[in-house]
Amino acid sequence: MTGMRDIDAPHIDASCAATPAIAPASGGDGCAWRPAGGDVGGLLAALRGGIAVLPRDLTPSRMRALRAQMSHAEAAATPAPPVVIAAWLKKLAPLVANPPPPAAVVARTAAIAEVCADIPLGAWTPETRIAWCRQPPRDGYPIGARWPAPGELHALLYPTAQRIHAERHALRRLLAMGGGT
């Protein structure tokens, strides 16, 4: 069972650890992606709101901040390695009432990794794990207290993935506008 030792060991994607703007999550979670704040967040909000952002608004300091956030978003948008997904699920197991039995862990993890293959590294965080657990019951069924079905987990993580991709796209637009692509 050498594969399980990989899950136990802390593992951070190299692109995450190499980017100072990213706070790597501890113990095998993905990049702790954070949406842009400050001036960059304001520029992105203006762009989303249809407010004109002019090249003169993209000062050298804002361009540096845009490049730093772009580096962060690019790392967060990379595909999540299966070991990150497995580590995320391993930390979920003690939080739910019905974790998979040891004989089924590999198969259930593989199924989730297959269905969630389009969910980037930045979505596999402690915050999304807690979001799973805090879901309200649906039709009397305590969704968050149970081990996720692959499709249910994808549905929970997909909005975070979309926010990461949307931010990256908007950052590219701003960088191109400022001549700093």
C-alpha positions as CSV (number, residue, x, y, z in Angstrom):
1,M,0.0,0.0,0.0
2,T,2.6,2.5,-1.0
3,G,0.0,4.7,-2.6
4,M,-1.6,5.5,0.8
5,R,1.8,6.8,2.1
6,D,1.7,9.5,-0.6
7,I,-1.7,10.7,0.8
8,D,-0.3,10.8,4.3
9,A,2.7,12.9,3.4
10,P,2.2,16.6,2.9
11,H,2.1,17.4,-0.8
12,I,1.8,20.8,-2.3
13,D,1.8,21.3,-6.1
14,A,5.1,22.8,-7.1
15,S,3.4,25.7,-8.9
16,C,1.6,26.6,-5.7
17,A,4.7,26.6,-3.5
18,A,6.7,28.5,-6.1
19,T,4.2,31.4,-6.2
20,P,4.5,33.8,-3.2
21,A,1.0,35.2,-3.8
22,I,-0.5,31.8,-3.0
23,A,-0.9,30.6,0.5
24,P,-0.4,26.8,0.1
25,A,-2.9,24.9,2.2
26,S,-1.3,22.5,4.7
27,G,-1.2,18.8,4.4
28,G,-2.0,18.1,0.8
29,D,-4.9,20.4,0.0
30,G,-4.8,22.5,-3.1
31,C,-3.7,26.0,-3.5
32,A,-5.6,28.2,-1.1
33,W,-6.9,30.5,-3.9
34,R,-8.2,33.9,-2.8
35,P,-10.0,36.2,-5.1
36,A,-8.2,39.5,-5.9
37,G,-8.7,42.3,-3.4
38,G,-7.6,45.9,-3.2
39,D,-7.0,47.8,-6.5
40,V,-7.0,44.6,-8.5
41,G,-10.3,43.5,-7.0
42,G,-11.7,46.9,-7.8
43,L,-10.5,46.8,-11.4
44,L,-12.0,43.3,-11.8
45,A,-15.3,44.5,-10.3
46,A,-15.4,47.5,-12.6
47,L,-14.8,45.2,-15.6
48,R,-17.5,42.8,-14.5
49,G,-19.9,45.7,-13.9
50,G,-19.4,47.0,-17.4
51,I,-17.5,50.1,-16.2
52,A,-14.8,51.3,-18.6
53,V,-11.3,50.6,-17.5
54,L,-8.9,52.8,-19.4
55,P,-5.2,52.1,-20.0
56,R,-4.4,55.2,-17.9
57,D,-6.1,53.4,-14.9
58,L,-3.4,50.6,-15.2
59,T,-0.6,52.3,-13.4
60,P,2.8,50.5,-13.0
61,S,1.9,49.5,-9.4
62,R,-1.5,48.2,-10.5
63,M,0.2,46.3,-13.4
64,R,2.6,44.6,-10.9
65,A,-0.4,43.7,-8.7
66,L,-2.3,42.4,-11.7
67,R,0.7,40.2,-12.7
68,A,1.0,38.8,-9.2
69,Q,-2.7,38.0,-9.0
70,M,-2.4,36.5,-12.5
71,S,0.4,34.2,-11.3
72,H,-1.8,33.2,-8.3
73,A,-4.8,32.6,-10.5
74,E,-2.8,30.6,-13.1
75,A,-1.5,28.3,-10.3
76,A,-4.9,27.9,-8.8
77,A,-6.4,27.0,-12.3
78,T,-4.0,24.1,-12.9
79,P,-5.6,20.7,-12.8
80,A,-5.6,19.1,-9.4
81,P,-3.3,16.1,-9.1
82,P,-5.1,13.0,-7.9
83,V,-3.0,13.0,-4.7
84,V,-4.5,16.4,-3.8
85,I,-8.0,15.1,-4.3
86,A,-7.2,12.0,-2.2
87,A,-5.8,14.2,0.6
88,W,-8.8,16.4,0.5
89,L,-11.1,13.4,0.8
90,K,-9.0,11.8,3.5
91,K,-9.4,14.9,5.6
92,L,-13.2,14.8,4.9
93,A,-13.5,11.2,6.1
94,P,-13.5,12.0,9.9
95,L,-16.0,14.8,9.3
96,V,-18.8,12.6,7.8
97,A,-20.9,9.8,9.3
98,N,-20.2,7.2,6.6
99,P,-16.7,7.4,5.3
100,P,-15.8,4.6,2.9
101,P,-14.5,1.4,4.3
102,P,-10.7,0.9,3.7
103,A,-11.4,-1.6,0.9
104,A,-13.5,1.0,-1.0
105,V,-11.3,4.1,-0.5
106,V,-9.3,3.8,-3.7
107,A,-12.3,3.1,-5.9
108,R,-14.4,5.9,-4.4
109,T,-11.5,8.4,-4.6
110,A,-10.9,7.4,-8.2
111,A,-14.5,7.9,-9.1
112,I,-14.6,11.4,-7.5
113,A,-11.2,12.3,-9.2
114,E,-12.7,11.2,-12.6
115,V,-15.9,13.2,-12.2
116,C,-14.1,16.2,-10.7
117,A,-11.2,16.2,-13.2
118,D,-12.2,19.7,-14.4
119,I,-12.1,21.1,-10.9
120,P,-8.8,23.0,-10.6
121,L,-6.3,22.9,-7.8
122,G,-7.5,26.1,-6.2
123,A,-10.9,24.7,-5.4
124,W,-9.6,21.8,-3.2
125,T,-9.3,23.8,0.0
126,P,-10.2,23.5,3.7
127,E,-12.9,26.0,3.0
128,T,-14.6,23.9,0.4
129,R,-14.3,20.8,2.6
130,I,-16.1,22.7,5.4
131,A,-18.6,24.0,2.9
132,W,-19.4,20.3,2.1
133,C,-20.0,19.6,5.8
134,R,-22.2,22.7,6.4
135,Q,-24.7,22.1,3.6
136,P,-28.2,22.2,5.0
137,P,-30.3,19.0,4.8
138,R,-32.3,18.5,1.5
139,D,-35.6,16.7,1.9
140,G,-34.6,15.7,5.4
141,Y,-31.4,14.1,4.1
142,P,-28.2,15.5,5.8
143,I,-26.1,15.9,2.6
144,G,-23.1,17.4,4.3
145,A,-23.0,14.8,7.0
146,R,-22.5,12.0,4.4
147,W,-19.7,10.9,2.1
148,P,-20.2,12.8,-1.2
149,A,-21.4,11.2,-4.4
150,P,-19.1,12.3,-7.2
151,G,-21.7,14.5,-8.9
152,E,-22.8,16.1,-5.6
153,L,-19.2,17.1,-4.9
154,H,-18.7,18.4,-8.4
155,A,-21.8,20.6,-8.0
156,L,-20.4,22.0,-4.8
157,L,-16.9,22.7,-6.2
158,Y,-17.9,23.9,-9.7
159,P,-18.9,27.5,-8.7
160,T,-15.4,28.0,-7.1
161,A,-13.8,26.6,-10.2
162,Q,-15.9,29.0,-12.4
163,R,-14.8,32.0,-10.2
164,I,-11.1,31.0,-10.6
165,H,-11.5,30.7,-14.4
166,A,-13.5,34.0,-14.7
167,E,-10.9,35.9,-12.6
168,R,-8.1,34.5,-14.8
169,H,-9.9,35.6,-18.0
170,A,-10.6,39.1,-16.6
171,L,-7.0,39.4,-15.5
172,R,-5.8,38.5,-19.0
173,R,-8.0,41.2,-20.4
174,L,-6.7,43.8,-18.0
175,L,-3.0,42.8,-18.6
176,A,-3.5,42.9,-22.4
177,M,-5.1,46.4,-22.0
178,G,-2.1,47.6,-20.0
179,G,0.4,46.0,-22.4
180,G,1.6,43.6,-19.9
181,T,0.5,40.2,-21.2
